[in-house]
Amino acid sequence: MSAFNIVRFHVKPGMDRQFLEAHGPGKAKWPGLKKGVIIKTGEGAYCLIGEWVDDKALADARSRM
């Protein structure tokens, strides 16, 4: 069964483009990560939702995130 994690980010004013480029598609290459999606939740606020193959893959990646 898939596992999911959510990370909230608050970006400094004027840094949205740089943030999105740094965290865009293909940037995260952790073993077990199926998909990552960034959602804008407000002015300078984002959430990253990661889908992992299972709980173990997510746990194993935590030290590198």
Secondary structure, DSSP 8 states (H G I E B T S, - for coil): --EEEEEEEE--TT-HHHHHHHTSTT----TTEEEEEEEEEETTEEEEEEEESSHHHHHHHGGG-
